[in-house]
Amino acid sequence: MLRLERLRADHAPALLAFERENRAYFARSISDRGDAYFEEFASLHRARLAEQDAGVCHFHVVVDDQGELAGRVNLVDVEDGDAELGYRIGERAAGRGMATAAVEEVCRLAATAYRLSTLTAYTALDNVASMTVLGRNGFTVVADATVGGRPGLRYRRRLGAEPGGR
């Protein structure tokens, strides 16, 4: 079981610890955030909250059934009913369906609370787990892409459609 919590100022310590703990794990499949991200985390966190307050992004932390921060799932660049989906689940929670469930929940929120009509997502070709999560949540491939300098795919999902529906 998991729950999504909209990003808040008080998430900062747990989120920073999560990112540090999983840095090497994430770097194996997605671009590393770089040292500056960790050095400037406090100001970046405040900037993310300001973007959220402005309605151009919707950031969430994924909390597991023990109350621990297990991941994050975000909707960025909100414009004209569309947003880009991004997510990361920590190593300790990987392989348990948490990413699939978190993406399913954020798709529901995107359609209802945020009134979005479509989501776009990107993944590298070698990130099979992410491709599986997107497929299980009704995303379809719409184009080739470059992701962190690697070959990838661009996905799209029309909201309001059930996963697997087109």
ChimeraX attribute file (.defattr): number of C-alpha atoms within 10 A of each C-alpha:
attribute: neighborCount
match mode: 1-to-1
recipient: residues
	/A:1	10
	/A:2	18
	/A:3	17
	/A:4	21
	/A:5	15
	/A:6	16
	/A:7	21
	/A:8	15
	/A:9	11
	/A:10	8
	/A:11	15
	/A:12	15
	/A:13	11
	/A:14	14
	/A:15	19
	/A:16	16
	/A:17	13
	/A:18	19
	/A:19	19
	/A:20	12
	/A:21	14
	/A:22	17
	/A:23	18
	/A:24	12
	/A:25	15
	/A:26	17
	/A:27	12
	/A:28	10
	/A:29	17
	/A:30	17
	/A:31	13
	/A:32	14
	/A:33	12
	/A:34	10
	/A:35	9
	/A:36	9
	/A:37	15
	/A:38	14
	/A:39	10
	/A:40	10
	/A:41	16
	/A:42	14
	/A:43	11
	/A:44	14
	/A:45	19
	/A:46	14
	/A:47	12
	/A:48	18
	/A:49	19
	/A:50	13
	/A:51	16
	/A:52	19
	/A:53	11
	/A:54	10
	/A:55	14
	/A:56	15
	/A:57	22
	/A:58	25
	/A:59	22
	/A:60	21
	/A:61	25
	/A:62	26
	/A:63	19
	/A:64	16
	/A:65	11
	/A:66	9
	/A:67	10
	/A:68	13
	/A:69	23
	/A:70	24
	/A:71	26
	/A:72	25
	/A:73	24
	/A:74	20
	/A:75	24
	/A:76	20
	/A:77	15
	/A:78	18
	/A:79	12
	/A:80	9
	/A:81	14
	/A:82	21
	/A:83	22
	/A:84	18
	/A:85	25
	/A:86	16
	/A:87	18
	/A:88	21
	/A:89	24
	/A:90	21
	/A:91	16
	/A:92	11
	/A:93	14
	/A:94	14
	/A:95	12
	/A:96	9
	/A:97	12
	/A:98	23
	/A:99	27
	/A:100	19
	/A:101	19
	/A:102	26
	/A:103	22
	/A:104	19
	/A:105	16
	/A:106	21
	/A:107	27
	/A:108	17
	/A:109	16
	/A:110	23
	/A:111	18
	/A:112	13
	/A:113	10
	/A:114	17
	/A:115	13
	/A:116	21
	/A:117	18
	/A:118	21
	/A:119	22
	/A:120	20
	/A:121	21
	/A:122	22
	/A:123	25
	/A:124	21
	/A:125	17
	/A:126	13
	/A:127	13
	/A:128	12
	/A:129	15
	/A:130	20
	/A:131	22
	/A:132	13
	/A:133	19
	/A:134	25
	/A:135	17
	/A:136	16
	/A:137	21
	/A:138	20
	/A:139	25
	/A:140	21
	/A:141	16
	/A:142	12
	/A:143	11
	/A:144	15
	/A:145	17
	/A:146	14
	/A:147	16
	/A:148	13
	/A:149	9
	/A:150	14
	/A:151	13
	/A:152	19
	/A:153	19
	/A:154	18
	/A:155	23
	/A:156	21
	/A:157	26
	/A:158	20
	/A:159	24
	/A:160	15
	/A:161	14
	/A:162	14
	/A:163	17
	/A:164	13
	/A:165	13
	/A:166	12
